[in-house]
Amino acid sequence: MILDLSAATGLPVSLDLETCRLLFHPPLPAMEPAMRPPHLLRAVYRNPGANVTRHPPAAQSTGTGARFDEYAREGLYFMYDGVALAQHRAAIAQAGLRYDLTVLRCLTIGDEPVKTLGHYHTAAPEGMPYPELYQVVFGRAHFVLQRACAPDYRVEQVVAVDAAAGDTVLMPPGWGHVSINAGDTPLVMCNWIAAACGTVPEPYLERRGAACYEVRGAAGLELTPNPRCAVPCPAAPRRASPETARLIAPGPIYAVGVADLDALSPLVQPTSFQWRAEDL
């Protein structure tokens, strides 16, 4: 089954719900996704030795599941970086920005839903780490954000955010983040970020994931502490804040962004913006 995402993204894109790959339609050129290698993904799950099963359980063809590496080689999630229509590419590059799309499969690894590897961002020339703006295109996401500073990246605070299709979520400077597929369908997200931004995944790899894991319990998804990070977990994710309207107008963030790239300049020059906790 093919799902049309053009209205939600502002781009001629659709999703193959079976393969969880994006289809790019003219005038967009076809793109192949990047995938994280299995050995890196294995490092951030609580129990990578557990079986991987499809979610929801009714969609499973068998009750036995499969081993982690089998699914990880196929891709737990797919990253399409630098997506843009030809008429916008020069302006986006001149603004120092990049627009990406990411798809997470609907799987459970042991008791954890599929998630991204997790990373912090490198710093802009002024010394402040780059922020990032996300939007959920399809499905439901939980973002686990954690505030920490280089070089030791000791976690000082953790926030979890629940976002549905159409919601935007800011990753402020200095906050690392993991994206979790919290729904019963594939998760499609998009983001704007500075083209010069680099990622720092090592603290997540060294500590076997984020400061909090999210697991499937009897009452649904529950946050539980990672014992390698001595910091309390929030009781539950909070709903995505509408405060991102300070940065960008409502609507698909590709279409809104290319219409006013100057509004996204704080993503490239983070010291030019007053970042607040309410923006999370």
N, C-alpha and C positions, 0 to 999 in steps of 0.2 A: 504494500500500500504506500502511495506517495502522498505526502502532506505538503501543501502549498504554504510557504512561509513568506511570500512576497509582501503581503500586507503588514506582517509583524516585523519584517526587517527593512522594508523599503528597497529591497534588492530582488532580482529575479532568481530566487533560491527556493528549493524544496528539499524535503527530507524523506529518504527511503526508510520507512519505519522498521523494515526487516533487517537491513544491514547497518542502520544508524549512520549512513554516509550522506553527506549533503550533495545535492545535484545543482550545478550552476548552469543557468540557462542564458542564451544570448541576450544582451551583448557581453555578459560576464564570461571570461574564459574558464574552462574546466580547471579544477584544482584537485591535487591529491593531498590528503591530510598528513600532518606529522603525528607520530605516536611516541609515547614514552616506552623505553625498553622494559621488559619484564623485571629485570633485576632491580631497577629503580622503584618501580611500582610495588614490588614485593616488600621493599624496605619500610613502607609507611602504613601498612595494614597491621592490625592487632594480631591477626592469625592468618597469615598468607598460606599456611599449610592446609587450611580448611577448603572444602569444596566450594565452587562457584555455582550458583543457581540463578535461574531467571526469576525476575520479579515482575508481577505478582506470581505466587506459586501456581495459580491455575494455568499460567502460560508455560509451565515446565512440561517437557516431553517425557521426562523420567523423574524419579524421586532421588536419584543418586548424585546428581550434579557432576561437575568435572573439575579437574585440577586447575590451580591458579594459572600456571604458565600457558596452558592451552588457550585460555581466554585472553591472557595478556599479550600473547603473540599476535592474536587477531586484532587487538586494540580494545582497551577498556574505555578509552575516550580518544577523540579525534580533534586535532587543532588545525584550523585554517587561518593562517596569519597573513595580513596584508590584503584583505579583500576590498576591492573598490571598483567602481565603474571607471572606464577609461577617461571620461570627461572630468573626473574628480581627482585623479591620481596626482597630478602636478600640484594642485592646491593643498592636498593632504600632506604631501611630502614637504612642501614649503612651510606648512604649519608645524612640522616636526612630529606628526601624529601617525598612528597606525590603527586600523580597524580589523578586528579578528572575530571569527566565529568558532565555537567549540561545541561538540556533541558528546554527551556522556551516555553510555549504554545503561539499560535498566537491568542491573545484575546485583546480586548480593554475594560478597566474599565472606564466608563464614556468617557473621551477623552484621557485617557492615555493608551499606550501599556503596556503589561505585563513587569514587571521589577523585579529585585531581591530586597531583603529587604534593602541592603546597610549596610556596616560596615567599621570600621577601623581595623587595625591589632595591636596585642600586640607587645611588644618590645623583641628583642633578648637579650641575657645576656649582651652584650656590651652597651645596652641602645637604640639602633636604632630600630625603628619598622621594622618588616619583610616586604619585598616586595612580589610580586606575578607576575607570567608570565601567561598570557592568550593567547589562540588562538581560533579564530572562525573556527569551523569545518563545519558548514552548516548554511545558512541563513545570516542575517546581524545584527550586534550589534552596538548600541551606548553605550559607557561607559561615565558616568559622574563621574569625579574624583574631589575630593576636598581636599585641603591641610589644615590640622589642627593639633594641638598639644594637648596631654593630659595635664592637667586633664579636662579643660573646653571645648576642641574641638571647639573653635571659628573658623569658616571657614575663611581662609585668601585668598584663590584663588580657582577658579573653571575652569576646562578644560573639554571639551567634545571631544570624539574621535569616529570616524566612522570607523568600521572595517568590511570587507567582508570575505568570506570563504578563509582561508589560512593566513590571517593577524594575526600578533602577537602584543600584547599590554602589556607593562610593567606597573604595579602598583607600583611606587617607594615608598620607605619608607616614612611614614607620610601622605600618600594620601588615604583617604577613597574612596570607589567606589560603584557605582550602575551599573548593566548591564541591558540594555533595548532591548527588541526585536523590532528592527527598520525595519523589513522586512515583507513580506507577506507569510512567511512560519514559521514553528517552528524554533527556534534558538538552535543550539547545540554548546557548547563551551567546551574547556578543559583548564586545568591549572596545573602548577607546583607550589608548595608552600612548605615551611618548615613544616615538620610534627609537630613541636613544636608550630607553630603559632596558637594563639587564635584570636577570633574575638570580636570586641566591637561594637555592633549594637545600644547601648543605645542612642547615639547622634542623630541617624536617627529616632528612635522611638519618642524621646522627641520633635523633630522639624518637625514631620509629613513628613519625607522623606529627600531627598537630598536638597542642596541649590538651585538647579534648577529642575523643573519638565519638562518633555518633553510631549507635547500634540499634538493631531492631529488637525491641523488647515486647512484653505482653501488652503494653499500652501504646505501642507504636514506637517511633524513633525517640531515643533517649540519649542525652549527652553524658559521657562518663570520662573521668580524668585519665590522662596519660600519665602513668606513674613516673615517667622520666622528666616531667615538667611540673614542678611544685607550684601549681597555681589552681585556684578554684574554677570549676566549670559553671557557666550560667545554668539556671534551672531549666530553661527552655529558650529556643530562638525567639527573638522579638521580630515583629513585622517590619518589613522594609520601610524606611522613612521617606516621606514625600519631600524632605529637605533638599534632595538633589536638584530640585527646581531652581535653587540658587545658582547652579552651574549650567543647567541645560533645560530647555523647554520640554513639555510632555510630547510623547510620540516615539516612534522608532528612532533610536539614537543615531543610526546611520544618516537617515534623511534629515533629522534635526541638526546633526553635527555638521554635515557638509553645507547646510544652509547658513551656518554661522560658526565657522571654525574658530573665530576669535574667542567665542564663549568657552571653548575648550582649552584655551591657552594655559590655565592653571595646571593642566596635566603635564605640560612641558616646562612651565616655570612655577613650581609649587609654592615658592615664597610669595607669589603675587596674590595668594588667596588665603582667606582666614578659614582654616579647617576647624570644624567643631565636632564634638561627640555626637550631636544630633544628626550629622550627615551620614552616619553609619546606617 
